[in-house]
Amino acid sequence: MQKQKINSLVWFRNNLRIEDNISLSKAINNSDNIFAFINIDPKNFLLTKYGFKKTEKYRAKFLLETISDLKSQLDTLNISLIITHKDFDKSIKEIINNYEITNIYTQTEWTRDELKEESFIPDEINLIKDFDQFLFSPNDVKGLYDNIPRGFSNFRKKCEKYLSVNDTLSIPNSLNPDNKILFDYSIPTLSDLGFEDFDVHKDSVFRFKGGETNAKDRIKNYFFDTRNVSRYKLTRNGLIGEDYSSKFSPWLANGSVSVKYIFKLLKEYETKVEKNDSTYWLYFELIWRDFFKYVSMQHKDKFFNKDGIYGEDKEWSDDKDVLLKWINGKTDEPFINANMIELSNTGFMSNRGRQNVANYLTKELKIDWRIGAEYFESMLIDYDVHSNYGNWLYNAGIGNDSMPFRKFNPKLQSERYDPDKSYEKTWLDG
């Protein structure tokens, strides 16, 4: 009796790469035939109740560029990428039936939208999930903590002292050419997603394209070509130009590159070029990303609730006129307005700007923090559910801030970080 072939589907979610991808590597090692799959759900481009789309054009364009690169990378491994643009429950069942799928390999997720998608996978399918988005392995962190601490410093110090970062996985070897399917799935266009094509704004600080190839090029440039990482701590609060910060976040957000890959190259840089406070500070920021992921995993739906993780029954406003002034850069604060106009025109904003506009919306205007978080989700190229909601909770004073009542003064922030007003002039006089 002939043994049934194992047909495996690698379901790409926020791990859109071929290097250091445990789902891809495990599928190749344990299957007869491999198919790759990604679905672009139309629901992600509908209007929210607040009047803006769940995903706007900037991240949509970056996603399509990323999928194009992923398709090319998988081609080198003789793996076809199945691309669908419909409701996930319909897509996954069609793919399973058409290609007689027995196993699905994917990255472990735990937030509500992602878990809902998993619920549509038939019970008879073997779903194999792995964490692949962390610097420090969940198994190792579990050995340190029963509960993730409220303060980041405690988490950082214990991880630095007791844990190490696992090695990255190499790019898998190519499969036989007969693994590919005959049909070539096309990538949707921006028009298919409901957007007109557009040019990147001339003053955008993020002019890069999506995909693993471009991510690696940027890392190489920021580390070894320009050595800008050696100045990171001095420039990270900047507002103008592509090199005041690493700009790695959009590729990290959709998994075009793994955080362990960046860590590996950072360590190589420290060994071969220079190790200083700035190289450490980049590592420090990578730990922050891990921290918010662990916080969201622990607190689950509280991460999205009105009162947040540590808030009490706080009254929030949803005044549409006040909200629209914030969104459109029409508040009484020029520094806030400049940042919001930059976001609207480019899909990007500095970390300094994000802290200020979030703090202003929640602490000064008293608008429900969740509306701000959803607007960022819509607009930001580098939207990551854990970092986005974690930072909004932090700035609203109901998350992991040890000083929950801190309130920024936008005028003082402007004087400190934009003393000659060149940033405000860029966006307010344009």
Secondary structure as UniProt FT lines:
FT   STRAND          7..11
FT   TURN            19..20
FT   HELIX           22..29
FT   STRAND          33..39
FT   HELIX           42..45
FT   TURN            49..50
FT   HELIX           57..75
FT   TURN            76..78
FT   STRAND          81..84
FT   HELIX           88..98
FT   TURN            99..100
FT   STRAND          103..107
FT   HELIX           112..118
FT   TURN            119..120
FT   TURN            123..124
FT   STRAND          126..130
FT   HELIX           138..144
FT   HELIX           152..162
FT   HELIX           177..179
FT   TURN            190..194
FT   TURN            202..203
FT   HELIX           212..220
FT   HELIX           221..225
FT   HELIX           228..231
FT   HELIX           232..235
FT   TURN            236..237
FT   TURN            242..243
FT   HELIX           249..253
FT   TURN            254..255
FT   HELIX           259..272
FT   HELIX           277..299
FT   HELIX           300..304
FT   TURN            306..310
FT   HELIX           320..327
FT   TURN            328..329
FT   HELIX           334..346
FT   HELIX           351..359
FT   HELIX           360..364
FT   HELIX           369..379
FT   TURN            381..382
FT   HELIX           385..396
FT   TURN            404..405
FT   HELIX           410..417
FT   TURN            419..420
FT   HELIX           422..428
//
